Amino acid sequence: MIDQYIPCPVCRTQIPIDLHLLIQGVQFSCPNCQAAIGLASESRSVVSEAVDNFEKLKKMAPQKK
């Protein structure tokens, strides 16, 4: 599921990513210039924890009507 976008570091085109796949080590390619982006293996646990904490905060936030 594509749920986020990251600007390409080369051409600034928005690259669609799935955060969960990114954390698992999948690389994503820019649709414009084909530059590849991914997480270094040593960064995956830090990003995973940050995403989990963010999801917990979203669940605790009051819902707008």
CHARMM-style PDB file with segment names, atoms N, HN, CA, C and O in Angstrom:
ATOM      1  N   MET     1       0.841  -1.180   0.000  1.00  0.00      PROA
ATOM      2  CA  MET     1       0.000   0.000   0.000  1.00  0.00      PROA
ATOM      3  C   MET     1       0.885   1.242   0.000  1.00  0.00      PROA
ATOM      4  O   MET     1       1.720   1.411   0.889  1.00  0.00      PROA
ATOM      5  N   ILE     2       0.710   2.093  -0.976  1.00  0.00      PROA
ATOM      6  HN  ILE     2       0.032   1.956  -1.699  1.00  0.00      PROA
ATOM      7  CA  ILE     2       1.466   3.334  -1.057  1.00  0.00      PROA
ATOM      8  C   ILE     2       0.793   4.342  -0.136  1.00  0.00      PROA
ATOM      9  O   ILE     2      -0.371   4.694  -0.325  1.00  0.00      PROA
ATOM     10  N   ASP     3       1.540   4.801   0.863  1.00  0.00      PROA
ATOM     11  HN  ASP     3       2.486   4.516   1.017  1.00  0.00      PROA
ATOM     12  CA  ASP     3       0.922   5.730   1.798  1.00  0.00      PROA
ATOM     13  C   ASP     3       1.754   6.982   2.052  1.00  0.00      PROA
ATOM     14  O   ASP     3       1.327   7.873   2.787  1.00  0.00      PROA
ATOM     15  N   GLN     4       2.919   7.054   1.459  1.00  0.00      PROA
ATOM     16  HN  GLN     4       3.265   6.331   0.862  1.00  0.00      PROA
ATOM     17  CA  GLN     4       3.786   8.204   1.672  1.00  0.00      PROA
ATOM     18  C   GLN     4       4.565   8.488   0.390  1.00  0.00      PROA
ATOM     19  O   GLN     4       4.635   7.663  -0.521  1.00  0.00      PROA
ATOM     20  N   TYR     5       5.144   9.684   0.356  1.00  0.00      PROA
ATOM     21  HN  TYR     5       5.087  10.354   1.097  1.00  0.00      PROA
ATOM     22  CA  TYR     5       6.001  10.076  -0.763  1.00  0.00      PROA
ATOM     23  C   TYR     5       7.267  10.696  -0.202  1.00  0.00      PROA
ATOM     24  O   TYR     5       7.241  11.377   0.823  1.00  0.00      PROA
ATOM     25  N   ILE     6       8.370  10.452  -0.884  1.00  0.00      PROA
ATOM     26  HN  ILE     6       8.391   9.899  -1.716  1.00  0.00      PROA
ATOM     27  CA  ILE     6       9.662  11.045  -0.520  1.00  0.00      PROA
ATOM     28  C   ILE     6      10.190  11.746  -1.761  1.00  0.00      PROA
ATOM     29  O   ILE     6      10.148  11.178  -2.853  1.00  0.00      PROA
ATOM     30  N   PRO     7      10.689  12.979  -1.614  1.00  0.00      PROA
ATOM     31  CA  PRO     7      11.259  13.640  -2.791  1.00  0.00      PROA
ATOM     32  C   PRO     7      12.568  12.963  -3.211  1.00  0.00      PROA
ATOM     33  O   PRO     7      13.414  12.647  -2.375  1.00  0.00      PROA
ATOM     34  N   CYS     8      12.711  12.754  -4.490  1.00  0.00      PROA
ATOM     35  HN  CYS     8      12.024  13.011  -5.169  1.00  0.00      PROA
ATOM     36  CA  CYS     8      13.931  12.156  -5.033  1.00  0.00      PROA
ATOM     37  C   CYS     8      15.113  13.067  -4.715  1.00  0.00      PROA
ATOM     38  O   CYS     8      15.031  14.277  -4.924  1.00  0.00      PROA
ATOM     39  N   PRO     9      16.208  12.502  -4.213  1.00  0.00      PROA
ATOM     40  CA  PRO     9      17.372  13.328  -3.896  1.00  0.00      PROA
ATOM     41  C   PRO     9      18.083  13.867  -5.144  1.00  0.00      PROA
ATOM     42  O   PRO     9      18.915  14.769  -5.049  1.00  0.00      PROA
ATOM     43  N   VAL    10      17.751  13.311  -6.304  1.00  0.00      PROA
ATOM     44  HN  VAL    10      17.075  12.578  -6.381  1.00  0.00      PROA
ATOM     45  CA  VAL    10      18.398  13.739  -7.543  1.00  0.00      PROA
ATOM     46  C   VAL    10      17.565  14.791  -8.271  1.00  0.00      PROA
ATOM     47  O   VAL    10      18.069  15.866  -8.598  1.00  0.00      PROA
ATOM     48  N   CYS    11      16.273  14.480  -8.529  1.00  0.00      PROA
ATOM     49  HN  CYS    11      15.864  13.606  -8.263  1.00  0.00      PROA
ATOM     50  CA  CYS    11      15.467  15.372  -9.369  1.00  0.00      PROA
ATOM     51  C   CYS    11      14.268  15.993  -8.648  1.00  0.00      PROA
ATOM     52  O   CYS    11      13.542  16.793  -9.238  1.00  0.00      PROA
ATOM     53  N   ARG    12      14.054  15.634  -7.383  1.00  0.00      PROA
ATOM     54  HN  ARG    12      14.644  14.984  -6.904  1.00  0.00      PROA
ATOM     55  CA  ARG    12      12.981  16.160  -6.531  1.00  0.00      PROA
ATOM     56  C   ARG    12      11.568  15.684  -6.907  1.00  0.00      PROA
ATOM     57  O   ARG    12      10.590  16.181  -6.348  1.00  0.00      PROA
ATOM     58  N   THR    13      11.448  14.738  -7.835  1.00  0.00      PROA
ATOM     59  HN  THR    13      12.243  14.335  -8.288  1.00  0.00      PROA
ATOM     60  CA  THR    13      10.156  14.134  -8.140  1.00  0.00      PROA
ATOM     61  C   THR    13       9.699  13.338  -6.921  1.00  0.00      PROA
ATOM     62  O   THR    13      10.521  12.734  -6.232  1.00  0.00      PROA
ATOM     63  N   GLN    14       8.399  13.332  -6.651  1.00  0.00      PROA
ATOM     64  HN  GLN    14       7.731  13.822  -7.211  1.00  0.00      PROA
ATOM     65  CA  GLN    14       7.868  12.587  -5.517  1.00  0.00      PROA
ATOM     66  C   GLN    14       7.906  11.083  -5.813  1.00  0.00      PROA
ATOM     67  O   GLN    14       7.352  10.628  -6.814  1.00  0.00      PROA
ATOM     68  N   ILE    15       8.561  10.320  -4.940  1.00  0.00      PROA
ATOM     69  HN  ILE    15       9.011  10.689  -4.126  1.00  0.00      PROA
ATOM     70  CA  ILE    15       8.659   8.869  -5.083  1.00  0.00      PROA
ATOM     71  C   ILE    15       7.641   8.238  -4.132  1.00  0.00      PROA
ATOM     72  O   ILE    15       7.724   8.439  -2.920  1.00  0.00      PROA
ATOM     73  N   PRO    16       6.689   7.481  -4.663  1.00  0.00      PROA
ATOM     74  CA  PRO    16       5.732   6.812  -3.791  1.00  0.00      PROA
ATOM     75  C   PRO    16       6.407   5.650  -3.068  1.00  0.00      PROA
ATOM     76  O   PRO    16       7.112   4.847  -3.679  1.00  0.00      PROA
ATOM     77  N   ILE    17       6.180   5.572  -1.754  1.00  0.00      PROA
ATOM     78  HN  ILE    17       5.607   6.224  -1.258  1.00  0.00      PROA
ATOM     79  CA  ILE    17       6.772   4.489  -0.957  1.00  0.00      PROA
ATOM     80  C   ILE    17       5.727   3.897  -0.021  1.00  0.00      PROA
ATOM     81  O   ILE    17       4.727   4.534   0.307  1.00  0.00      PROA
ATOM     82  N   ASP    18       5.979   2.687   0.392  1.00  0.00      PROA
ATOM     83  HN  ASP    18       6.792   2.169   0.125  1.00  0.00      PROA
ATOM     84  CA  ASP    18       5.223   2.025   1.451  1.00  0.00      PROA
ATOM     85  C   ASP    18       6.188   1.938   2.632  1.00  0.00      PROA
ATOM     86  O   ASP    18       7.204   1.248   2.553  1.00  0.00      PROA
ATOM     87  N   LEU    19       5.873   2.635   3.726  1.00  0.00      PROA
ATOM     88  HN  LEU    19       5.048   3.196   3.789  1.00  0.00      PROA
ATOM     89  CA  LEU    19       6.776   2.687   4.875  1.00  0.00      PROA
ATOM     90  C   LEU    19       7.139   1.306   5.400  1.00  0.00      PROA
ATOM     91  O   LEU    19       8.285   1.059   5.776  1.00  0.00      PROA
ATOM     92  N   HSD    20       6.165   0.411   5.425  1.00  0.00      PROA
ATOM     93  HN  HSD    20       5.234   0.611   5.120  1.00  0.00      PROA
ATOM     94  CA  HSD    20       6.426  -0.923   5.973  1.00  0.00      PROA
ATOM     95  C   HSD    20       7.402  -1.700   5.090  1.00  0.00      PROA
ATOM     96  O   HSD    20       8.256  -2.427   5.597  1.00  0.00      PROA
ATOM     97  N   LEU    21       7.277  -1.549   3.782  1.00  0.00      PROA
ATOM     98  HN  LEU    21       6.583  -0.958   3.370  1.00  0.00      PROA
ATOM     99  CA  LEU    21       8.233  -2.203   2.871  1.00  0.00      PROA
ATOM    100  C   LEU    21       9.608  -1.546   2.960  1.00  0.00      PROA
ATOM    101  O   LEU    21      10.630  -2.229   2.894  1.00  0.00      PROA
ATOM    102  N   LEU    22       9.634  -0.228   3.109  1.00  0.00      PROA
ATOM    103  HN  LEU    22       8.804   0.327   3.163  1.00  0.00      PROA
ATOM    104  CA  LEU    22      10.901   0.485   3.248  1.00  0.00      PROA
ATOM    105  C   LEU    22      11.658  -0.025   4.469  1.00  0.00      PROA
ATOM    106  O   LEU    22      12.866  -0.254   4.407  1.00  0.00      PROA
ATOM    107  N   ILE    23      10.942  -0.200   5.578  1.00  0.00      PROA
ATOM    108  HN  ILE    23       9.961  -0.013   5.628  1.00  0.00      PROA
ATOM    109  CA  ILE    23      11.555  -0.699   6.813  1.00  0.00      PROA
ATOM    110  C   ILE    23      12.065  -2.132   6.634  1.00  0.00      PROA
ATOM    111  O   ILE    23      13.046  -2.531   7.261  1.00  0.00      PROA
ATOM    112  N   GLN    24      11.400  -2.892   5.785  1.00  0.00      PROA
ATOM    113  HN  GLN    24      10.603  -2.569   5.275  1.00  0.00      PROA
ATOM    114  CA  GLN    24      11.825  -4.273   5.529  1.00  0.00      PROA
ATOM    115  C   GLN    24      13.037  -4.353   4.612  1.00  0.00      PROA
ATOM    116  O   GLN    24      13.608  -5.427   4.424  1.00  0.00      PROA
ATOM    117  N   GLY    25      13.433  -3.213   4.038  1.00  0.00      PROA
ATOM    118  HN  GLY    25      12.970  -2.340   4.191  1.00  0.00      PROA
ATOM    119  CA  GLY    25      14.631  -3.205   3.196  1.00  0.00      PROA
ATOM    120  C   GLY    25      14.381  -3.054   1.713  1.00  0.00      PROA
ATOM    121  O   GLY    25      15.323  -3.085   0.921  1.00  0.00      PROA
ATOM    122  N   VAL    26      13.118  -2.888   1.316  1.00  0.00      PROA
ATOM    123  HN  VAL    26      12.352  -2.862   1.959  1.00  0.00      PROA
ATOM    124  CA  VAL    26      12.801  -2.699  -0.096  1.00  0.00      PROA
ATOM    125  C   VAL    26      13.287  -1.324  -0.542  1.00  0.00      PROA
ATOM    126  O   VAL    26      13.139  -0.337   0.180  1.00  0.00      PROA
ATOM    127  N   GLN    27      13.868  -1.271  -1.739  1.00  0.00      PROA
ATOM    128  HN  GLN    27      13.988  -2.072  -2.325  1.00  0.00      PROA
ATOM    129  CA  GLN    27      14.263   0.011  -2.318  1.00  0.00      PROA
ATOM    130  C   GLN    27      13.191   0.456  -3.298  1.00  0.00      PROA
ATOM    131  O   GLN    27      12.521  -0.369  -3.919  1.00  0.00      PROA
ATOM    132  N   PHE    28      13.038   1.760  -3.432  1.00  0.00      PROA
ATOM    133  HN  PHE    28      13.583   2.431  -2.928  1.00  0.00      PROA
ATOM    134  CA  PHE    28      12.063   2.334  -4.347  1.00  0.00      PROA
ATOM    135  C   PHE    28      12.795   3.188  -5.369  1.00  0.00      PROA
ATOM    136  O   PHE    28      13.804   3.819  -5.054  1.00  0.00      PROA
ATOM    137  N   SER    29      12.280   3.204  -6.599  1.00  0.00      PROA
ATOM    138  HN  SER    29      11.460   2.692  -6.855  1.00  0.00      PROA
ATOM    139  CA  SER    29      12.910   3.954  -7.682  1.00  0.00      PROA
ATOM    140  C   SER    29      12.089   5.176  -8.048  1.00  0.00      PROA
ATOM    141  O   SER    29      10.858   5.154  -8.019  1.00  0.00      PROA
ATOM    142  N   CYS    30      12.796   6.241  -8.391  1.00  0.00      PROA
ATOM    143  HN  CYS    30      13.795   6.259  -8.414  1.00  0.00      PROA
ATOM    144  CA  CYS    30      12.158   7.460  -8.848  1.00  0.00      PROA
ATOM    145  C   CYS    30      11.499   7.196 -10.204  1.00  0.00      PROA
ATOM    146  O   CYS    30      12.137   6.649 -11.104  1.00  0.00      PROA
ATOM    147  N   PRO    31      10.230   7.579 -10.356  1.00  0.00      PROA
ATOM    148  CA  PRO    31       9.568   7.365 -11.638  1.00  0.00      PROA
ATOM    149  C   PRO    31      10.109   8.266 -12.747  1.00  0.00      PROA
ATOM    150  O   PRO    31       9.839   8.027 -13.924  1.00  0.00      PROA
ATOM    151  N   ASN    32      10.868   9.298 -12.384  1.00  0.00      PROA
ATOM    152  HN  ASN    32      11.087   9.493 -11.428  1.00  0.00      PROA
ATOM    153  CA  ASN    32      11.390  10.232 -13.377  1.00  0.00      PROA
ATOM    154  C   ASN    32      12.816   9.885 -13.808  1.00  0.00      PROA
ATOM    155  O   ASN    32      13.092   9.768 -15.002  1.00  0.00      PROA
ATOM    156  N   CYS    33      13.726   9.720 -12.835  1.00  0.00      PROA
ATOM    157  HN  CYS    33      13.502   9.815 -11.865  1.00  0.00      PROA
ATOM    158  CA  CYS    33      15.141   9.517 -13.180  1.00  0.00      PROA
ATOM    159  C   CYS    33      15.674   8.130 -12.795  1.00  0.00      PROA
ATOM    160  O   CYS    33      16.840   7.829 -13.052  1.00  0.00      PROA
ATOM    161  N   GLN    34      14.854   7.301 -12.195  1.00  0.00      PROA
ATOM    162  HN  GLN    34      13.907   7.546 -11.986  1.00  0.00      PROA
ATOM    163  CA  GLN    34      15.185   5.941 -11.780  1.00  0.00      PROA
ATOM    164  C   GLN    34      16.226   5.851 -10.658  1.00  0.00      PROA
ATOM    165  O   GLN    34      16.782   4.777 -10.432  1.00  0.00      PROA
ATOM    166  N   ALA    35      16.501   6.956  -9.951  1.00  0.00      PROA
ATOM    167  HN  ALA    35      16.048   7.829 -10.135  1.00  0.00      PROA
ATOM    168  CA  ALA    35      17.377   6.891  -8.783  1.00  0.00      PROA
ATOM    169  C   ALA    35      16.699   5.997  -7.741  1.00  0.00      PROA
ATOM    170  O   ALA    35      15.480   6.048  -7.577  1.00  0.00      PROA
ATOM    171  N   ALA    36      17.481   5.188  -7.047  1.00  0.00      PROA
ATOM    172  HN  ALA    36      18.471   5.146  -7.181  1.00  0.00      PROA
ATOM    173  CA  ALA    36      16.935   4.274  -6.045  1.00  0.00      PROA
ATOM    174  C   ALA    36      17.137   4.850  -4.647  1.00  0.00      PROA
ATOM    175  O   ALA    36      18.180   5.430  -4.345  1.00  0.00      PROA
ATOM    176  N   ILE    37      16.113   4.678  -3.793  1.00  0.00      PROA
ATOM    177  HN  ILE    37      15.266   4.206  -4.038  1.00  0.00      PROA
ATOM    178  CA  ILE    37      16.237   5.087  -2.402  1.00  0.00      PROA
ATOM    179  C   ILE    37      15.860   3.908  -1.519  1.00  0.00      PROA
ATOM    180  O   ILE    37      15.047   3.062  -1.891  1.00  0.00      PROA
ATOM    181  N   GLY    38      16.460   3.874  -0.357  1.00  0.00      PROA
ATOM    182  HN  GLY    38      17.121   4.561  -0.054  1.00  0.00      PROA
ATOM    183  CA  GLY    38      16.171   2.823   0.613  1.00  0.00      PROA
ATOM    184  C   GLY    38      16.806   3.199   1.940  1.00  0.00      PROA
ATOM    185  O   GLY    38      17.469   4.230   2.057  1.00  0.00      PROA
ATOM    186  N   LEU    39      16.598   2.358   2.927  1.00  0.00      PROA
ATOM    187  HN  LEU    39      16.060   1.520   2.832  1.00  0.00      PROA
ATOM    188  CA  LEU    39      17.184   2.589   4.245  1.00  0.00      PROA
ATOM    189  C   LEU    39      18.403   1.709   4.433  1.00  0.00      PROA
ATOM    190  O   LEU    39      18.419   0.551   4.015  1.00  0.00      PROA
ATOM    191  N   ALA    40      19.425   2.269   5.065  1.00  0.00      PROA
ATOM    192  HN  ALA    40      19.412   3.210   5.403  1.00  0.00      PROA
ATOM    193  CA  ALA    40      20.574   1.458   5.454  1.00  0.00      PROA
ATOM    194  C   ALA    40      20.100   0.469   6.514  1.00  0.00      PROA
ATOM    195  O   ALA    40      19.226   0.798   7.317  1.00  0.00      PROA
ATOM    196  N   SER    41      20.654  -0.711   6.526  1.00  0.00      PROA
ATOM    197  HN  SER    41      21.364  -0.978   5.874  1.00  0.00      PROA
ATOM    198  CA  SER    41      20.201  -1.745   7.463  1.00  0.00      PROA
ATOM    199  C   SER    41      20.293  -1.277   8.909  1.00  0.00      PROA
ATOM    200  O   SER    41      19.450  -1.647   9.726  1.00  0.00      PROA
ATOM    201  N   GLU    42      21.298  -0.472   9.242  1.00  0.00      PROA
ATOM    202  HN  GLU    42      21.982  -0.172   8.578  1.00  0.00      PROA
ATOM    203  CA  GLU    42      21.437   0.005  10.618  1.00  0.00      PROA
ATOM    204  C   GLU    42      20.406   1.070  10.985  1.00  0.00      PROA
ATOM    205  O   GLU    42      20.247   1.382  12.165  1.00  0.00      PROA
ATOM    206  N   SER    43      19.702   1.633  10.005  1.00  0.00      PROA
ATOM    207  HN  SER    43      19.831   1.380   9.047  1.00  0.00      PROA
ATOM    208  CA  SER    43      18.674   2.651  10.266  1.00  0.00      PROA
ATOM    209  C   SER    43      17.281   2.060  10.411  1.00  0.00      PROA
ATOM    210  O   SER    43      16.380   2.726  10.921  1.00  0.00      PROA
ATOM    211  N   ARG    44      17.093   0.839   9.978  1.00  0.00      PROA
ATOM    212  HN  ARG    44      17.825   0.298   9.564  1.00  0.00      PROA
ATOM    213  CA  ARG    44      15.749   0.261   9.933  1.00  0.00      PROA
ATOM    214  C   ARG    44      15.076   0.191  11.296  1.00  0.00      PROA
ATOM    215  O   ARG    44      13.890   0.500  11.408  1.00  0.00      PROA
ATOM    216  N   SER    45      15.803  -0.207  12.329  1.00  0.00      PROA
ATOM    217  HN  SER    45      16.766  -0.458  12.238  1.00  0.00      PROA
ATOM    218  CA  SER    45      15.168  -0.332  13.647  1.00  0.00      PROA
ATOM    219  C   SER    45      14.761   1.037  14.195  1.00  0.00      PROA
ATOM    220  O   SER    45      13.719   1.160  14.840  1.00  0.00      PROA
ATOM    221  N   VAL    46      15.572   2.059  13.943  1.00  0.00      PROA
ATOM    222  HN  VAL    46      16.418   1.958  13.419  1.00  0.00      PROA
ATOM    223  CA  VAL    46      15.252   3.407  14.418  1.00  0.00      PROA
ATOM    224  C   VAL    46      14.002   3.927  13.712  1.00  0.00      PROA
ATOM    225  O   VAL    46      13.111   4.480  14.357  1.00  0.00      PROA
ATOM    226  N   VAL    47      13.931   3.756  12.406  1.00  0.00      PROA
ATOM    227  HN  VAL    47      14.655   3.306  11.883  1.00  0.00      PROA
ATOM    228  CA  VAL    47      12.777   4.219  11.638  1.00  0.00      PROA
ATOM    229  C   VAL    47      11.537   3.417  12.021  1.00  0.00      PROA
ATOM    230  O   VAL    47      10.450   3.981  12.145  1.00  0.00      PROA
ATOM    231  N   SER    48      11.687   2.121  12.208  1.00  0.00      PROA
ATOM    232  HN  SER    48      12.570   1.663  12.108  1.00  0.00      PROA
ATOM    233  CA  SER    48      10.571   1.277  12.605  1.00  0.00      PROA
ATOM    234  C   SER    48       9.989   1.733  13.943  1.00  0.00      PROA
ATOM    235  O   SER    48       8.770   1.824  14.090  1.00  0.00      PROA
ATOM    236  N   GLU    49      10.840   2.014  14.898  1.00  0.00      PROA
ATOM    237  HN  GLU    49      11.830   1.940  14.778  1.00  0.00      PROA
ATOM    238  CA  GLU    49      10.383   2.486  16.203  1.00  0.00      PROA
ATOM    239  C   GLU    49       9.671   3.835  16.075  1.00  0.00      PROA
ATOM    240  O   GLU    49       8.644   4.058  16.717  1.00  0.00      PROA
ATOM    241  N   ALA    50      10.211   4.728  15.253  1.00  0.00      PROA
ATOM    242  HN  ALA    50      11.044   4.546  14.731  1.00  0.00      PROA
ATOM    243  CA  ALA    50       9.592   6.039  15.065  1.00  0.00      PROA
ATOM    244  C   ALA    50       8.210   5.906  14.431  1.00  0.00      PROA
ATOM    245  O   ALA    50       7.274   6.595  14.839  1.00  0.00      PROA
ATOM    246  N   VAL    51       8.073   5.030  13.441  1.00  0.00      PROA
ATOM    247  HN  VAL    51       8.833   4.471  13.110  1.00  0.00      PROA
ATOM    248  CA  VAL    51       6.783   4.816  12.788  1.00  0.00      PROA
ATOM    249  C   VAL    51       5.787   4.227  13.784  1.00  0.00      PROA
ATOM    250  O   VAL    51       4.634   4.656  13.834  1.00  0.00      PROA
ATOM    251  N   ASP    52       6.221   3.252  14.572  1.00  0.00      PROA
ATOM    252  HN  ASP    52       7.158   2.904  14.532  1.00  0.00      PROA
ATOM    253  CA  ASP    52       5.340   2.653  15.586  1.00  0.00      PROA
ATOM    254  C   ASP    52       4.870   3.699  16.592  1.00  0.00      PROA
ATOM    255  O   ASP    52       3.688   3.746  16.933  1.00  0.00      PROA
ATOM    256  N   ASN    53       5.789   4.534  17.068  1.00  0.00      PROA
ATOM    257  HN  ASN    53       6.750   4.496  16.791  1.00  0.00      PROA
ATOM    258  CA  ASN    53       5.423   5.579  18.027  1.00  0.00      PROA
ATOM    259  C   ASN    53       4.456   6.584  17.413  1.00  0.00      PROA
ATOM    260  O   ASN    53       3.531   7.039  18.086  1.00  0.00      PROA
ATOM    261  N   PHE    54       4.654   6.930  16.163  1.00  0.00      PROA
ATOM    262  HN  PHE    54       5.405   6.560  15.616  1.00  0.00      PROA
ATOM    263  CA  PHE    54       3.756   7.854  15.477  1.00  0.00      PROA
ATOM    264  C   PHE    54       2.358   7.253  15.351  1.00  0.00      PROA
ATOM    265  O   PHE    54       1.362   7.941  15.573  1.00  0.00      PROA
ATOM    266  N   GLU    55       2.285   5.971  14.996  1.00  0.00      PROA
ATOM    267  HN  GLU    55       3.094   5.412  14.816  1.00  0.00      PROA
ATOM    268  CA  GLU    55       0.983   5.306  14.878  1.00  0.00      PROA
ATOM    269  C   GLU    55       0.263   5.289  16.227  1.00  0.00      PROA
ATOM    270  O   GLU    55      -0.953   5.474  16.272  1.00  0.00      PROA
ATOM    271  N   LYS    56       0.982   5.073  17.314  1.00  0.00      PROA
ATOM    272  HN  LYS    56       1.970   4.923  17.277  1.00  0.00      PROA
ATOM    273  CA  LYS    56       0.384   5.092  18.648  1.00  0.00      PROA
ATOM    274  C   LYS    56      -0.158   6.487  18.971  1.00  0.00      PROA
ATOM    275  O   LYS    56      -1.252   6.619  19.519  1.00  0.00      PROA
ATOM    276  N   LEU    57       0.602   7.513  18.634  1.00  0.00      PROA
ATOM    277  HN  LEU    57       1.491   7.406  18.189  1.00  0.00      PROA
ATOM    278  CA  LEU    57       0.146   8.884  18.878  1.00  0.00      PROA
ATOM    279  C   LEU    57      -1.106   9.213  18.076  1.00  0.00      PROA
ATOM    280  O   LEU    57      -2.014   9.873  18.581  1.00  0.00      PROA
ATOM    281  N   LYS    58      -1.157   8.758  16.834  1.00  0.00      PROA
ATOM    282  HN  LYS    58      -0.420   8.222  16.424  1.00  0.00      PROA
ATOM    283  CA  LYS    58      -2.337   9.010  16.006  1.00  0.00      PROA
ATOM    284  C   LYS    58      -3.580   8.381  16.622  1.00  0.00      PROA
ATOM    285  O   LYS    58      -4.660   8.969  16.577  1.00  0.00      PROA
ATOM    286  N   LYS    59      -3.435   7.191  17.195  1.00  0.00      PROA
ATOM    287  HN  LYS    59      -2.557   6.713  17.231  1.00  0.00      PROA
ATOM    288  CA  LYS    59      -4.578   6.513  17.811  1.00  0.00      PROA
ATOM    289  C   LYS    59      -5.040   7.235  19.071  1.00  0.00      PROA
ATOM    290  O   LYS    59      -6.222   7.187  19.411  1.00  0.00      PROA
ATOM    291  N   MET    60      -4.135   7.897  19.759  1.00  0.00      PROA
ATOM    292  HN  MET    60      -3.174   7.936  19.483  1.00  0.00      PROA
ATOM    293  CA  MET    60      -4.470   8.601  20.987  1.00  0.00      PROA
ATOM    294  C   MET    60      -5.046   9.992  20.732  1.00  0.00      PROA
ATOM    295  O   MET    60      -5.694  10.561  21.610  1.00  0.00      PROA
ATOM    296  N   ALA    61      -4.821  10.538  19.554  1.00  0.00      PROA
ATOM    297  HN  ALA    61      -4.294  10.076  18.840  1.00  0.00      PROA
ATOM    298  CA  ALA    61      -5.288  11.895  19.239  1.00  0.00      PROA
ATOM    299  C   ALA    61      -6.804  11.927  19.131  1.00  0.00      PROA
ATOM    300  O   ALA    61      -7.422  10.974  18.656  1.00  0.00      PROA
ATOM    301  N   PRO    62      -7.404  13.035  19.576  1.00  0.00      PROA
ATOM    302  CA  PRO    62      -8.862  13.157  19.443  1.00  0.00      PROA
ATOM    303  C   PRO    62      -9.265  13.161  17.980  1.00  0.00      PROA
ATOM    304  O   PRO    62      -8.588  13.750  17.137  1.00  0.00      PROA
ATOM    305  N   GLN    63     -10.359  12.507  17.693  1.00  0.00      PROA
ATOM    306  HN  GLN    63     -10.909  12.028  18.378  1.00  0.00      PROA
ATOM    307  CA  GLN    63     -10.861  12.418  16.310  1.00  0.00      PROA
ATOM    308  C   GLN    63     -11.667  13.660  15.981  1.00  0.00      PROA
ATOM    309  O   GLN    63     -12.514  14.075  16.772  1.00  0.00      PROA
ATOM    310  N   LYS    64     -11.416  14.260  14.822  1.00  0.00      PROA
ATOM    311  HN  LYS    64     -10.728  13.923  14.179  1.00  0.00      PROA
ATOM    312  CA  LYS    64     -12.189  15.411  14.359  1.00  0.00      PROA
ATOM    313  C   LYS    64     -13.489  14.931  13.758  1.00  0.00      PROA
ATOM    314  O   LYS    64     -13.538  13.885  13.111  1.00  0.00      PROA
ATOM    315  N   LYS    65     -14.538  15.695  13.971  1.00  0.00      PROA
ATOM    316  HN  LYS    65     -14.498  16.545  14.496  1.00  0.00      PROA
ATOM    317  CA  LYS    65     -15.849  15.336  13.396  1.00  0.00      PROA
ATOM    318  C   LYS    65     -16.139  16.167  12.183  1.00  0.00      PROA
ATOM    319  OT1 LYS    65     -17.191  16.011  11.564  1.00  0.00      PROA
TER     320      LYS     65
END
